[in-house]
């Protein structure tokens, strides 16, 4: 089965899971409070479990070099994301935030796992770390209009940072988890895809589709986030020699993911247009079913 077809199949599965969240919310079976609970489970349990699990691979020179390469690639790609988003949406903070920051943790990991393997998650840990650090600093500054620095305590105690630190310790020490703990970790990690897509479905259920699909700015944000940025990222990944294709594909998928759901969270916290933020997440998520498989198929021609 071709890589684009594998991704399309996985995206369809994810959208069917989103439909479950959509129906459950519209039927009153999931409340707004329940939606927040799902978000907390994702942030504090399932995503950290996925990250730690990604580090449970054999320590080899090749993987250590790959981790260093992925760190550099992540920093460059995210820098490009911020630059392009600012150039395209100078006066629209929500659009600039949305175009700059994708959703690799909740949306990208299932696709990378389906296309490559669980071990490939190892290479996107730096991307997730840098992205969250930039959201908490640059992103908050963008939405609030105030210059904010990184608060060391918040960064060091963030769930994803603790997970990455734990994963690095396990990787470099060569320690393996007892069977019971490993199976528990697998179960928690298995929650990531269904719960993340339930959350997407809940976001979609809160949208007025007729009004949403008529807002031109949403398509502009999606075009930058889903097409322009990943195309540039793909070119950069192509012209730099010596990068393993697994790392290339993992980085490309991270860059090609839809607008991160954190945009809605931060918009609400900073009294920005929450509805606009949710619609930006929703439209880009709907459109990525077309763009991600096409981009990966195009990359396959270049990296074959």
C-alpha positions, 0 to 999 in steps of 0.5 A: 500500500502506498504511503499516501494511501496509508495516510489517507486511511489513517486520516479517515479513521481519525475523522470517524473518531472525530465524528464520535466526539461531534455526535456525543457533544451534539447529543449532550453526552459530552458537556463543556466540562467533559471536554475540558476533562478530555483535554486534561487527560490528553495533556497530562496522561496520553501525550506524555505516555506517547513521548516516553514510549517513543524513547523506548528504543535501542540506543545506537550512534545512528539514533543519537545522530538522528536526534541531533539532526531532528533538533536542528531541523525542528528549530529551522522549520519552526523558525520558518513557520513563524517568519512566514506567518508573520509576513502573511498575517501582520495584523491578525494575531490569531491567523499568525499564531494558527499558521505558525503552530501546527498540531504534531502531538495530537494529529501528527503522531498517529500519522507518523506511527501509521506511516513509519513506526512507533520509533519514529516518534523519537525523532519528533520529540524536539519538534513538540518541545520547541513548538510548546516553548514557542507557543508559551513565549512568542505565541502568548506575546503575539496574542496578548500584545505584551512581551513575555519571556519563558518562565523556567518553572512552568517550562520545566514542570510542563507535562511534555517536558517531564516526559521528554526528560524521562524519555531521554533518561531511559534512552541514554541509560539503556534502562527498560521498564518492567513489563507491567509498567510498559503495558500500562504505558502502552495503554495510556499512549493508546488513548492519544488518538481517540481522545484527541480526535474526540476533542476535534469533533467537539470543536467542530460541533461548536461551529456554525458550518454555514458561516464558517465555510464562508469566511475567506480568511480561514482558507487563507490561514489554511493555505499557509499552514497546510500548503505554503509552509510544508512545501518550504519545509519539504524543500529545505529537507530535500536540499540538506544532504545526509538526512534519513528519510524517516526523519524527513517524513516525520518532520514534513508531517509535523510541518503539514499538520493542521492548526494546533488546538492550543490556539483556541485555548490561548485565544480564550485565555487572552480574550481574543476571538474564540469562535474565530480561533476554533473555526481556524482549527476546524477548517484546517483540520477538515482540509488536511485530509486532502493536503497531507497525503498529496504532500507526502506523495510529492515528497516520495517522488523527491526522496525516492 
